[in-house]
């Protein structure tokens, strides 16, 4: 096996492990939302805690601080487009979905919806050449994997449909935003030469949006009467920093679509495990299991190596 192939597979394995963290974050934030009765505030707390962690780490990292200067230079020169720094909007939408949608659909169905959006977005973004790895043409295997991912959503929705099954539309849309987030975070990392700087920019943008939304929510609903005392309800932000940093570091090696696919595999396996052992909603159904299995098959097919064209 060539060195480049080894690098790609190492990136895919790392991204798969990061996907497990994504499912963990969904379970944690969904549980906190149930406790607080306010998904907007949950998202703001999650992103805010992540921002605090990444600020502390950046202050201790000379390379991260240097990355801020490089990023500023790239933006001023126009070599990095301004829209590239707004990847945090995709992350903000994802965390909002964890607090608002996942408690109703469950972790597994929410994750299957995210899958379809990620692979669709990854296919389009790679084809347009918007990611840091350049243009990656859609092959038959990539197209087949994307179609299977959409079929997986249909299976999960069509078998044993629950009362909130139509809400799966929202994670599909959010999944496209997650793929876009990986794409632009990779561009920022390349410009700043630091995954840490890219992660900070992501959290600053996402936290700002979520704090504004949460403030409006608190004005309308008031402050929650009680907060859970269990520490694990507040680790969502820390988990998010790790996931985003890994994605930004690996997207150039694997490409947007393959990175999304391997991440999805980790998400699906962990999501089924969480829904079986610590469900947010009504637990696993046969449709969720079948949909997750088909989505994993989609990952395997779409992850067949492809040639790049720059």
Order of alpha helices (4+ residues) and beta strands (2+ residues): alpha-alpha-alpha-alpha-alpha-alpha-alpha-alpha-alpha-alpha-alpha-alpha
